[in-house]
Amino acid sequence: MDDKRRRARVQGAWAGPAKAAPHTAPRPAAASGKPQGWGHERVIPDKQFVYKEPTEVSRRIPDPQIIDKPGTYEISTSTSGVSRLRIFPSFIEPREVEWMFEQLHREIPWRQKSNVGPDGPYQEPRLTCWYGEVPYTYSRSTMQANPHWHPLLTMLKDRIGEVTGYNFNSLLCNLYRHDKDSIDWHSDDEPDLGRDPVIASLSFGETRVFQMRKKPPQEEQGDYTYVERIHIPLDRGTLLIMEGATQSDWQHRVPKEYHDRQPRINLTFRTMFPETKAQP
Ligand SMILES: O=C(O)CCC(=O)C(=O)O
């Protein structure tokens, strides 16, 4: 039985008679006059169920933890360090969030990115735009340097810097046009981001669920079945900061959905360290 989900087996058996089953003598007809059998009553052997302890411990797939309240969450600690999330709902006030979305939707030069995966080239199911002094490569495809920041993006970068103390120099903008646009499991761990990269993710438009899963320990051989999971509904104006070992120890994605979704824009601010290729 190689399916781990069925590992927990109750090991027991009908062990048969503990002692020789006595033959039951035919009983006389009941006084009530109910019909008698054919003269032979069925003999039920005196079986006994013997319980044996399961040899392996049952494993439960953990329910995802839902994070939808403001705060700081230390989601794990490992030899790589602490993985930490900070959530700021309404980081952009409701009265600003709508016009910002409209302006970003209209004025960012959105492009279709073509990536290369294990099965060959494919079109990323969302539109993107890169801002930064240096090119950015992921999924074996490079986005060219683009130092001409839109003024609204510069303003948002500075506002995030004032509140968090982080000074970002690059930005990946993502446009999810509808429910079938998505990004698959990955970590933001490209070498140019240095060690323990901090990512600030700001959302506009439709709410989509940002899912996280912990990387499994070595003995699981890449099997994510039993890993911890976190779901964060990122609604308009919410700022999510990922810090510490989050990119070493966790993956994240925005999955496709199966009901109508309006467009969503996500801005992921980062700091690139192109010269060092290592921890600054
Ligand atoms: O859209 C999001 O919330 C996440 C985007 C993301 O993970 C990425 O672009 O690396």
The ligand as an SDF file (V2000), in Angstrom:
LIG
                    3D

 10  9  0  0  0  0  0  0  0  0999 V2000
   -0.4980   38.5100   -6.9560 O   0  0  0  0  0  0  0  0  0  0  0  0
   -0.0210   38.2650   -5.8670 C   0  0  0  0  0  0  0  0  0  0  0  0
   -0.6090   38.5420   -4.8080 O   0  0  0  0  0  0  0  0  0  0  0  0
    1.2980   37.5550   -5.7680 C   0  0  0  0  0  0  0  0  0  0  0  0
    2.2110   37.7530   -6.9160 C   0  0  0  0  0  0  0  0  0  0  0  0
    3.4420   36.9420   -6.8210 C   0  0  0  0  0  0  0  0  0  0  0  0
    3.5580   36.0380   -6.0510 O   0  0  0  0  0  0  0  0  0  0  0  0
    4.5750   37.2290   -7.6870 C   0  0  0  0  0  0  0  0  0  0  0  0
    4.4060   37.9260   -8.6800 O   0  0  0  0  0  0  0  0  0  0  0  0
    5.6950   36.7590   -7.3810 O   0  0  0  0  0  0  0  0  0  0  0  0
  1  2  2  0
  2  3  1  0
  2  4  1  0
  4  5  1  0
  5  6  1  0
  6  7  2  0
  6  8  1  0
  8  9  2  0
  8 10  1  0
M  END
$$$$
